[in-house]
Amino acid sequence: MQLKEKHYGFGHISRLKKRFLQNKISRYELIELLLSYVIKGKDIKPQTKEIYTKCRGNFRNIFNVIEKTKIKGLGAETIIFFRLLKEFINTYNEDKFINKRYTLKDQKDVIDYFKNICFESDKEAVFVIFLDAKNRILLHKKISEGTLTQSVVYPREIIKEAINLHSLSIILIHNHPSGVATPSENDKKITKKLYFACREMDLMLLDHLIVGNEGYFSFYENGLIENFATEYKMVYESI
């Protein structure tokens, strides 16, 4: 009787799966096990080693390493698989705050989500979170993507979107590719301009969050939103 031929590494991968179920798998082996689902019947240790080395053991770097560096033996299917995995993780984290009431307690989930999707990006991206009358998050949307040092925010387009969604308040979010979340003077000017424009349309800008690898900056927590509110009130009362 002729035995059915098993593909390369069948026993090794089976042992990895068993160790994974026993919570005994290493970080290095976790990458190898993931690769085994798209690269079958081949020795994937060289690819695993190269990925682990290039991401410096930090799993947050894995997606960029696979997407942007050429590693022999990794094809389109591997890129799609890890892109899908990243999207699944982002969607999972998004579900922590979508359709839920926004409070400062839940702010960490929002910040972590946007820090993750902007991780190692070399461009500034601007997002808006739209909230309903009960401060529940309806959805978020990327509204612009700029260069390393500049992004463009159009108050009219943001307000138009808010009206279409019946949103009564918004939160502005953007990343700093430098990693430092300190606001620039331009950030402050844009935020003030948007705050005034929103108030004129009975819309509230609750906060502007800047995220970077080193942390975040909240205009609300640092008193800048309150300052804009005071300035707006002075202008409104002088009319």
Secondary structure as UniProt FT lines:
FT   TURN            8..9
FT   HELIX           10..21
FT   TURN            22..23
FT   HELIX           27..35
FT   TURN            36..38
FT   HELIX           45..54
FT   TURN            55..57
FT   HELIX           59..61
FT   HELIX           62..68
FT   TURN            72..73
FT   HELIX           76..94
FT   TURN            95..99
FT   HELIX           104..106
FT   HELIX           107..117
FT   TURN            118..120
FT   STRAND          125..131
FT   TURN            133..134
FT   STRAND          136..145
FT   HELIX           155..164
FT   TURN            165..166
FT   STRAND          169..175
FT   TURN            177..178
FT   HELIX           185..200
FT   TURN            201..202
FT   STRAND          204..212
FT   TURN            213..214
FT   STRAND          215..218
FT   TURN            219..223
FT   HELIX           224..238
//
